[in-house]
Amino acid sequence: MVRSLEELKKRYSYGGSVKPLPMRGGPGGRGGRGGRRAVSGEKGKTVSRLLSYLGAYKYRFIAVFICLFLSTGASLIGSYMQKPIIDRVAGTVSGKSEFGDKAITKVVEILSPLTGGLGLSENAVYLLSGIVMLAFIYIVAMVCTYIQSKLLIGISQGAIRTMRNDLFAKVQTLPLRFHDQTTTGETMSRFTNDIDNIGVMFDSTAVSLVSGVVTLIGTFLLMLYVNPLLTLVTVVFIPVFTLGGSKLAKKSSTYYKAQQAALGSVNGYIEEFVAGQKVVKVFNHEDECIEEFRLLNNELKDKQTKAMFFGGIMGPVMGNISKMSYAITAGLGGVLCYLTLTGEIGAASMMALTIGGLTVFVQYANQFARPINEISMQMSNIFSALAGAERVFKIMDLDPETPDDPDASDMQPEGIKGHVVLDDVSFGYLPDKTVLKHISLYAKPGQKIALVGSTGAGKTTITNLLNRFYDIQSGSITIDGVDIKKIKRSVLRQNIAMVLQDTHLFTATVRENIRYGRPDATDKEVEEAAKTAYAHSFIMRLENGYDTMIEGDGANLSQGQRQLLNIARAALSKAPILVLDEATSSVDTRTERHIEKGMDAIMEDRTTFVIAHRLSTVRNANAIMVLEHGEIIERGDHDELLAKGGRYYELYTGLKELD
Amino acid sequence: MVKWSKYVKPYTSAFILGPLCMIVEVLGEVVLPKMLGSIINSGVGSDVAAGKGTAFIIMMAVLMAVTAVLMLLGGVGGAYFGAKGSVGFASDLRMDAYTKIQSFSFANIDKFHTGSLVTRLTNDITQLQNFVNMLLRMFLRTPGMLIGAIIMAVSINPRLSCVLLLVLPVIFIVIYVVVFVGFPRFSKMQVKIDALNTTVQENLTNVRVVKSFVSEDRENAKFNKASGELKDAGLSAMNVMIIMQPFMMLVMNATVLTVLWFGGNQVIDFINGKLGMEPGDLSAFLTYINQILMSLLMVTVLFVQSSRAIASGRRVSEVIKEEPDINDIAAAYKDKEIEKGEIRFENVSFRYYKNSADKVLDNINFTIDAGTTVGIVGSTGCGKTTLVSLIPRLYDTDEGAVYIDGVNVRDYGLVSLRDGIGMVLQKNVLFSGSVEDNLRWGDGDASDEEVKKAAEYAQADGFITEMDGGYAADIVQGGQNVSGGQKQRLCIARALLKKPKILILDDSTSAVDTATEARIRQSFRDDLKDSTKIIIAQRISSVIEADKIVVMNDGRITGIGTHDELLKSNEEYREIYYSQTDGRKV
């Protein structure tokens, strides 16, 4: 059963699966609807903020621009200097006095003590002096270019590094809400694409833009200086360039968007079906997949050909229009030149043109399109960099976790006994959608409290409130009688060890991963913890034991083994409060039995909150809370609840689905 | 590497016409300076008497304009054929790679990892497409320009052209340096980029761990280190380019000045009536020198680009060249269908990595009678999933063989083998589409009643009809909008619709409550009497009524029997049973 192209396009539409990111502080945050106007008004602010990153390099940046002006100016003058030289060697010296000729004459004077003995003709001496002067100009240009790029790359790499570090540090302070609402891929692309684009702008766009503008103006002035009439003819082409350029750019961006949409569909399809490839095989569904893919792929081919064509003709069209202006100036210039030579145009006239003048002028005409092209190309770079910067700054402007209370206490772990009380706690991830309603419970030091109930009942939410991953909206949570809002966040979290169901590992050795919570733990302590968590034996069977590198999120370990490592992590911690959120869900029942003793040791003397799917794990809890729709509907110990014959009984005996 | 020519062939005309169009542009590029030179030489003339006058000048100018128009056409044509050729090439390549993946066995898929397959099909092929496009447009243009300009330069003034002999070796050294010093630095930079990305990604996915262990500062330090290393690697790579740039300028300018000196003197001679060079020729010559140097620079860029494309090409090529390690070429009875569903394992051993010492399955021998129900239990990693995967040949045995109805599974055609087996994978996937779309994977031609029936057997009909839209309700990618238990029941229904002779459930009811599970088992007994059913389960209650239960440990079978028999005879089974019941009767 092959679906139609229309249906496939709809389903795998570009960005279709990506939810829009709320602008500030999550849903209900402020400024969610800035609108187009506000965004464009922020452009200026974005630019000044970007510049602030360059602020540290102010003097170096000034040096860059001085070098830039010098090198651009030098190459402009260098190209002009060919005129007097050619005129002199070709014997068509113009009647007008002009600066190039004067400058070279000066050099001839300076060099005369040296050139005197060479026995060269007067013209040859002039030629040599011109070349010496050009060499000087070229060397200036070269040195300036080198200094400029050397400085610039240092500036841009440094600024980008600072920005990257700032962004990362900022992300560390963001509340969990941000991470809930933003996919990893999305945040990643701030670090990769967006910062890359800004980097491109720092190290090439600004410079190309300035040098493009300087070259454009300089060339224009020199053209005017050489021959105003010809300049006029060239100028006529400018609207052709800009108009044609922007028309083409518009067209190509339309096709580019269509191509991106088609590419998005193809990528979306590939992602879904390659991930489900094993199911495809089990159902002999390969042919259908190939047919559907063919439809999408052909669509992409069509769109891509168009996009690439329109993107590709930009260069040749602009370049060759400029060749036309080259041809026309060559013809008209040739005629002017001829008439100047025959004397029909007075040598001192504005129209007069020499062979040297003609030579440099046609070069200018030929290159005139280049800076225009360059500038228009850089504009698109600037826009994507600015858009990237806006996205980066948007993250930097997000509100971090609310700061600690100024007189928050920093209780020490030895000081905390672990008496936890939740009093009439209500909470919702969204203000209008309450997830927990009037929850009250307490745990005395060393007690084990189990939270049971179906998915979405609010079990994990309760544990997330304990360590202030989220702040409650009403009610209070206290530890040893102190409101957790009055405890420094870092202290609070150091006192609560968590073992999460979906814990991922870091690219580091097994040892480092276990030690993650307590970097100062000794090797012996690490191994003890691993033994407690029943992880020692499988670790020893790994290639390098505790020094085995875990890569790609521990792809070489089973889910159960990864959970054991996490338990070891918690075993190493000295926190008086422990949260086990489905900590052994992927460990098989027999292994679970084996680690029971270890778990008991870990839980000893700690206040423990346990969330478990398998009810056998929670039987020996001091109290079991059965949650449903954010409320505690039953509470008591195992025997009491069974005797009651309520929801817990149903769950325990398997009459009710837990998921 | 694969035979790339296969992907060029359908677009041969574009691959020929594209470069030809570019040749038009190159020819124009090469003749224009000469024409300008002749305007200066013959039209203007250094003395008035020699000048051919305005008519000649205007004629040449018109010729130049016509050339420019031709160049424009050539350029546009080049862009057209370039786009057609490169997009076509990439599109066919993508199609082929995707088709190839469809023929992959599970082992092939495992080898590449899903993520890497996706990047190969997307980024890498795009990279190749851009390269081919550039190739089509620059391939003849750059060398054409180089050769054309050299010919013109030599034809104008062979003596002066000797300068090139001095310059070219220097330029080649520069290119060499860029390629051999620059490349490794750029690839090192790429490594640092990857490392930085890994750091960010791990930090983001582990955000809860980071926060709960209050290790933000350490994470910052880790990132700053990676970030600093990337900066250093970036600087070291860029430095090659930064040094090259002024060096190239030096070489080019020195060349121009040398030409200007010798050429200038020749022009002076010419003007003085001696043998020499005309002024227009000097300007043309200078232009050609410039073109030669520019195209050499372009060659450097081509080198840089191609190194990336070669890496992508290799990665795509690996996919296309990968031979599916399971096929039915040697099958003896290709059209044979599974009739009864009797399964026999004979001395079966298996390991995932051919050189690893650990056997995942070690000398397995047992028979499953047609139409019976068999349960398989054992701890994680003991080989249960691997064992059942051998039946539909998702993997092939290393030693021994699996027989269905007395015929080695390798002798069945793959399609008819898998058509006869309904398998519900442990890590199962629903696809985005309607509920019905998903169910019909089992049988595209099934009637609506049949679809409903299968859903009923799997105890899924109830919640489906309660969904908004019923059977037409939308399932989002990965089936995130249905609960785990519902997802498992949909997957079972999908497999039932195949009306398989053999049904395999790999831990497929773990999230379904025991009461519903019992009803599913009941309908298996009532409605799938003729099918052989294999059930892998964590919960003993799921297999307790099976005709036979297989207990596995560490790749071996430690016991086969009914629940009561095993409870008496098998220590392992008892342990599992008591770990779940604590002695309480199920």
Contacts between the chains, C-beta under 8 A, distances in Angstrom:
chain1	res1	chain2	res2	distance
A	1	B	437	7.4
A	1	B	440	5.7
A	1	B	444	4.0
A	3	B	433	7.7
A	3	B	437	7.8
A	11	B	432	5.7
A	11	B	433	7.2
A	17	B	476	7.9
A	17	B	477	6.2
A	82	B	260	7.8
A	82	B	286	7.9
A	85	B	260	6.9
A	85	B	264	6.6
A	86	B	267	8.0
A	86	B	279	6.2
A	86	B	282	7.1
A	86	B	283	6.9
A	89	B	264	4.8
A	89	B	265	7.9
A	89	B	267	4.4
A	89	B	268	5.1
A	89	B	271	7.0
A	89	B	279	6.9
A	89	B	282	7.8
A	90	B	46	5.2
A	90	B	267	6.1
A	90	B	271	6.3
A	90	B	279	3.8
A	91	B	46	6.0
A	91	B	47	7.9
A	91	B	271	4.7
A	92	B	46	6.5
A	121	B	268	6.7
A	123	B	268	4.9
A	124	B	264	7.8
A	124	B	265	5.9
A	124	B	268	6.1
A	127	B	260	7.6
A	127	B	261	6.7
A	127	B	264	4.3
A	127	B	265	6.7
A	127	B	268	7.0
A	128	B	261	7.0
A	130	B	260	7.8
A	131	B	257	5.2
A	131	B	260	5.8
A	131	B	261	5.4
A	131	B	264	7.8
A	134	B	253	7.9
A	134	B	257	6.0
A	134	B	260	7.4
A	135	B	253	7.5
A	135	B	257	5.8
A	138	B	249	7.4
A	138	B	250	7.9
A	138	B	253	4.2
A	138	B	257	7.5
A	141	B	249	7.2
A	142	B	246	4.6
A	142	B	249	5.0
A	142	B	250	5.9
A	142	B	253	7.3
A	143	B	246	7.4
A	145	B	245	6.4
A	145	B	246	5.5
A	145	B	249	6.6
A	146	B	242	6.9
A	146	B	243	7.8
A	146	B	245	7.3
A	146	B	246	4.3
A	149	B	242	4.7
A	149	B	245	6.4
A	150	B	239	8.0
A	150	B	242	5.5
A	153	B	234	8.0
A	153	B	235	6.4
A	153	B	238	4.7
A	153	B	239	7.7
A	153	B	242	6.3
A	154	B	235	7.0
A	157	B	231	4.8
A	157	B	234	5.3
A	157	B	235	5.6
A	157	B	238	7.7
A	158	B	231	7.0
A	160	B	231	7.6
A	161	B	227	5.3
A	161	B	228	6.6
A	161	B	230	7.6
A	161	B	231	4.6
A	164	B	196	7.9
A	164	B	223	8.0
A	164	B	227	5.1
A	165	B	220	7.6
A	165	B	223	6.8
A	165	B	224	5.5
A	165	B	227	5.6
A	168	B	200	6.9
A	168	B	203	7.6
A	168	B	219	7.9
A	168	B	220	6.6
A	168	B	223	4.6
A	168	B	227	7.5
A	169	B	220	5.3
A	171	B	203	7.5
A	171	B	204	7.5
A	172	B	203	7.8
A	172	B	210	7.3
A	172	B	216	4.2
A	172	B	219	6.1
A	172	B	220	6.2
A	173	B	216	7.3
A	176	B	207	6.9
A	176	B	208	7.2
A	176	B	211	7.2
A	179	B	204	6.9
A	179	B	207	4.8
A	184	B	201	6.2
A	184	B	204	4.5
A	184	B	205	5.7
A	187	B	200	7.6
A	187	B	204	5.6
A	188	B	197	6.7
A	188	B	200	6.0
A	188	B	201	6.0
A	188	B	204	7.0
A	191	B	196	7.4
A	191	B	197	7.1
A	191	B	200	5.0
A	192	B	193	7.9
A	192	B	197	6.4
A	263	B	122	8.0
A	263	B	126	8.0
A	266	B	94	7.6
A	266	B	122	7.5
A	267	B	118	7.6
A	267	B	122	5.1
A	270	B	98	7.2
A	270	B	118	5.6
A	270	B	121	5.1
A	270	B	122	6.4
A	271	B	118	5.5
A	272	B	431	6.4
A	272	B	432	6.4
A	272	B	477	5.6
A	272	B	478	8.0
A	273	B	431	7.6
A	274	B	101	6.6
A	274	B	114	5.5
A	274	B	117	5.0
A	274	B	118	5.5
A	274	B	121	7.4
A	275	B	114	5.2
A	275	B	429	6.8
A	276	B	429	3.9
A	276	B	431	6.1
A	277	B	101	6.7
A	277	B	104	7.2
A	277	B	109	5.4
A	277	B	114	7.4
A	278	B	106	6.1
A	278	B	109	6.6
A	278	B	394	7.5
A	278	B	425	6.2
A	278	B	427	7.7
A	278	B	429	7.8
A	279	B	425	6.5
A	279	B	428	6.7
A	279	B	429	4.9
A	279	B	431	7.9
A	279	B	441	7.8
A	280	B	102	7.2
A	281	B	104	8.0
A	281	B	105	7.8
A	281	B	106	7.2
A	281	B	394	7.1
A	281	B	418	7.4
A	282	B	392	6.8
A	282	B	394	7.4
A	282	B	418	6.6
A	282	B	423	4.9
A	282	B	425	6.5
A	283	B	418	7.7
A	283	B	441	4.9
A	283	B	442	6.8
A	283	B	494	7.7
A	283	B	498	7.5
A	284	B	415	5.4
A	284	B	418	5.1
A	284	B	419	5.9
A	285	B	441	6.0
A	286	B	102	3.9
A	286	B	103	7.2
A	287	B	102	7.9
A	288	B	444	7.7
A	289	B	98	7.9
A	289	B	102	6.1
A	290	B	98	6.9
A	290	B	99	5.4
A	290	B	102	5.7
A	293	B	95	7.1
A	293	B	98	5.1
A	294	B	95	6.3
A	297	B	91	5.8
A	297	B	94	5.9
A	297	B	95	5.3
A	297	B	98	7.6
A	298	B	91	7.4
A	300	B	91	6.8
A	301	B	87	5.6
A	301	B	88	6.7
A	301	B	91	3.9
A	304	B	83	7.8
A	304	B	87	4.6
A	304	B	90	7.9
A	304	B	91	7.5
A	304	B	129	7.7
A	305	B	83	5.0
A	305	B	84	5.8
A	305	B	87	4.5
A	305	B	88	7.6
A	306	B	83	7.8
A	308	B	79	7.9
A	308	B	82	7.4
A	308	B	83	3.8
A	308	B	86	7.0
A	308	B	87	6.0
A	308	B	133	6.4
A	309	B	79	5.6
A	309	B	80	5.5
A	309	B	83	4.1
A	309	B	84	7.8
A	312	B	78	7.8
A	312	B	79	3.4
A	312	B	80	8.0
A	312	B	82	6.0
A	312	B	83	5.9
A	312	B	133	7.3
A	312	B	137	7.2
A	313	B	75	7.0
A	313	B	76	5.1
A	313	B	79	4.4
A	313	B	80	7.8
A	315	B	75	7.3
A	315	B	79	8.0
A	316	B	25	6.8
A	316	B	71	7.6
A	316	B	72	6.5
A	316	B	74	7.6
A	316	B	75	2.4
A	316	B	76	6.0
A	316	B	78	6.8
A	316	B	79	6.2
A	317	B	72	6.6
A	317	B	75	6.9
A	317	B	76	6.8
A	319	B	75	7.0
A	320	B	25	7.8
A	320	B	68	5.5
A	320	B	69	7.8
A	320	B	71	4.8
A	320	B	72	3.9
A	320	B	75	5.7
A	321	B	72	7.4
A	323	B	28	7.3
A	323	B	32	6.9
A	323	B	64	7.9
A	323	B	67	7.6
A	323	B	68	3.8
A	323	B	71	6.0
A	323	B	72	7.7
A	324	B	65	5.8
A	324	B	68	4.7
A	324	B	69	7.5
A	326	B	32	7.1
A	326	B	64	7.2
A	326	B	68	7.2
A	327	B	32	7.8
A	327	B	61	5.6
A	327	B	62	7.9
A	327	B	64	3.5
A	327	B	65	4.1
A	327	B	67	7.4
A	327	B	68	5.4
A	328	B	61	6.7
A	328	B	65	6.7
A	330	B	35	7.6
A	330	B	36	5.2
A	330	B	39	5.8
A	330	B	60	7.5
A	330	B	61	5.5
A	330	B	64	5.9
A	331	B	39	7.6
A	331	B	57	6.0
A	331	B	58	5.6
A	331	B	60	7.1
A	331	B	61	2.3
A	331	B	62	7.2
A	331	B	64	7.2
A	331	B	65	7.8
A	332	B	61	7.4
A	334	B	39	4.3
A	334	B	40	7.5
A	334	B	43	5.0
A	334	B	44	6.1
A	334	B	54	7.9
A	334	B	57	3.7
A	334	B	58	7.9
A	334	B	60	7.2
A	334	B	61	6.6
A	335	B	54	5.0
A	335	B	57	5.4
A	335	B	58	6.9
A	337	B	40	7.8
A	337	B	43	8.0
A	337	B	44	4.7
A	338	B	43	6.4
A	338	B	44	5.2
A	338	B	51	5.7
A	338	B	53	6.4
A	338	B	54	5.9
A	338	B	57	6.2
A	339	B	54	7.8
A	341	B	44	6.2
A	341	B	45	7.4
A	341	B	47	7.8
A	341	B	48	5.0
A	341	B	51	6.6
A	342	B	48	5.3
A	342	B	51	7.6
A	343	B	48	8.0
A	355	B	40	5.7
A	355	B	44	6.1
A	355	B	46	7.1
A	355	B	279	5.5
A	355	B	280	7.7
A	358	B	39	7.9
A	358	B	40	6.5
A	358	B	44	7.4
A	359	B	40	7.0
A	359	B	283	4.5
A	362	B	36	6.0
A	455	B	483	6.6
A	455	B	484	7.6
A	467	B	211	7.7
A	467	B	212	5.9
A	469	B	208	7.1
A	469	B	211	6.7
A	469	B	212	7.9
A	489	B	214	7.9
A	490	B	214	4.6
A	493	B	211	6.5
A	493	B	212	5.4
A	493	B	213	7.3
A	493	B	214	4.8
A	494	B	213	7.8
A	494	B	214	5.3
A	496	B	212	6.8
A	497	B	212	7.6
A	498	B	208	7.2
A	498	B	209	7.8
A	498	B	212	4.5
A	500	B	208	5.9
A	500	B	209	7.1
A	503	B	206	7.4
A	503	B	208	7.9
A	503	B	209	6.0
A	504	B	202	6.9
A	504	B	205	4.9
A	504	B	206	5.2
A	504	B	209	7.6
A	506	B	202	5.3
A	506	B	206	6.7
A	507	B	198	5.8
A	507	B	202	6.4
A	516	B	209	7.1
A	516	B	213	6.1
A	516	B	215	6.9
A	517	B	213	4.5
A	517	B	215	7.8
A	519	B	218	7.0
A	553	B	202	7.5
A	553	B	205	7.5
A	555	B	113	7.9
A	558	B	380	6.3
A	558	B	381	6.0
A	560	B	380	5.1
A	560	B	381	7.6
A	586	B	380	7.4
A	587	B	380	7.4
A	588	B	379	4.3
A	588	B	380	4.4
A	588	B	538	6.8
A	589	B	538	6.8
A	589	B	576	6.3
A	589	B	579	4.3
A	589	B	580	5.6
A	590	B	379	5.0
A	590	B	575	5.9
A	590	B	576	5.9
A	590	B	579	5.6
A	591	B	379	6.3
A	591	B	380	7.3
A	592	B	579	7.1
A	593	B	575	7.6
A	593	B	579	4.7
A	616	B	579	7.7
A	616	B	580	6.7
A	616	B	582	6.8
A	619	B	582	7.8
A	653	B	514	7.7
A	654	B	513	5.8
A	654	B	514	2.9
A	654	B	515	6.5
A	654	B	541	7.2
A	655	B	513	6.9
A	655	B	514	7.3
A	655	B	515	5.3
A	656	B	513	5.7
A	656	B	515	7.8
A	657	B	483	7.8
A	657	B	485	5.1
A	657	B	511	7.5
A	657	B	512	6.5
A	657	B	513	3.5
A	657	B	516	6.5
A	658	B	511	7.5
A	658	B	513	6.7
A	659	B	483	5.0
A	659	B	484	4.2
A	659	B	485	4.5
A	659	B	511	4.3
A	659	B	512	7.9
